[in-house]
């Protein structure tokens, strides 16, 4: 019985994984969107948002990149719905990721990539110009049903064809 249950769960996961849009990136470093990260992060007093959202900022090992992890009101602590990465000169935040020299998404997106490298990984965006590309999933596709969220959005900004900032995750309903 236990083997049957495990097999059914694996088959269900495989079917869901096949239906996910190519541009969906499920997380960054060892943090996954909408999954418990309490074993990785201790939030303490690192709230960096002046909005009603709970956002927590941390630096990489060299203190040259900042990651901002956001959970929305009503959300569960340590379950981050939106992730932002950018270059920074601000060293006020803790370097929680002491072994991380560069933040990279599960699909390999990281600062410094060219626009063509990003689109070769994620596919063609729904909106683009010289310095910006955007992907968005709305309505009832399998991604949003699986996570029970209304919108997934990913945005990437470039300067001299190098990725300098990106944000991705679920938009607050």
N, C-alpha and C positions, 0 to 999 in steps of 0.2 A: 504493500500500500504506500509506504513512504517513497519507494523508488518511483512509483507511478505519479505521485504528487510532484516529485522533483522533476520528472520528465515533462509533465504538463506545464510546469512553471517555466522551464527552459524553452519549450516550444513557444509558449506565449511571449516570452521575452524576445525570442528570435523574430517572430512575426511583427512585434512592435518595432524592433530595431530596423527591419526592412522598410517599414512605412515612414520612418522619420525623414524629414527633408535633408538633403545633402548639406545645407548650410548650418544645420543645428549643431552647436558645439556644447556638449554636456557639462563642461566645467573647466577649471584651470588648476594647474599643478595637481595637488591631491584633494581638491575641493570640487564637489559636484553640485550643480544647481539643484535646489530643493531637496537636498539630502543632508543628513546630520553631519556636521563638521566639528562637533564638540570635542572629539578626540584629537583634533588638529589645532584648534584655535581656542584660546582662553580670552574672552572679550574684555573683561575688566573695564577699564575706563577709556577705551580707545574710540569712542563714538566721535566721528568726524563730520557729522551732518548737522546742519542748522535747521533742517526740515523736520517734519514729524516722522520721517523714516529713520530707522536705526541703521546707520552706515558705519562701518569700521574700516579704518585705513591702516595699512602696513607698508613697510618698505622692503625691497629686496636686500640682499647681502651688501651690495655696494652703495645702497641708499640713493640709487639713480632712477629707480622705478617705484611707482606707488600703485598698490592695488586697493580698491575700495569695494567692500562687500556689503550689500544692502539686503536687509530683510524688511518687509512691509508691515504696517500695523495689522495686527491680527495674525501675523505669521508666527512661526515657531522660532525660538532662538536657535542660532547655529544652522538654520536652513536658509541659505542665501538665495534670493531670487534674481538678483542683478549684480553683475560684476563689471568693474571699470578698471582699466590699466592705462597708465600714462607715464611719460618721463616726468621727473620732478627734481627740484632743488631743495624742496622742503624736507628737512631732516627732523621735524618735530614728532613724527610718528615712529612707533617702535619697528625694529627690523625683526619681525616675528619669523620670517622665512630666512633664517640664518644660513641655510645651505642652498638657497636659491639665488643664483646670479642673474637669472632672467625669468620673468613670469611667462609661461607658455600654456595655451589652452590644450585640452585633450586632443585636439586635432592638429596641434603644432603651430597655431597662430601666436606670434610674439612680435614685440616692437622691433623695427628694423627691416621687416619683410617688405618686398615690393608689392605693388598693387597686383601685378600678374601672379605673383606667388600666392597671395591671399585668394584670388579668384580661382586659381588652379586647385586649391584645397576645397573651397566652399562652393564653387560654381558661379554662374552668372548672377549678379545682384539684381534686385528689382529697381534700384535707383543708383545712379553713379554720375560723378563728374570727375574732373581732373584730380581733386584732392579728397574725395569722399566716396564710399560705397555703403549701401545699406541692404540688409536682408530682413524680411518680415514674414511672419506666419500668423494669419488671423483666421477666425471662424472655427470650423469643426474638423481640422485635420487630426491625424493620430497623435501628433506631438502634443497638442494642446489638450486633447482628451486624456492622454496618459498623465500629464502633469496637472490637469484640472485648472488651467490658467487660460485667460482669453487671448493674449498676444505674446509672441516671442519676437524679439527684435535684436538685431546685431548691427552695429555701426562701426565704421573704420575710417580714420582720418590719416591722410598722408601729407608729407612735406618733402619735396624733391624725390618723389616716388619711394619714400620710406615710411612705413607705418609708425606713427608717433603717438597714437591714442586709439583705444578701442573699448567698446561697451557692448555687453550682450546679456541677454536673459529675458525674464518675463516682466512685462510692463504691469505696474500696479493697476488692478482692476478698478 
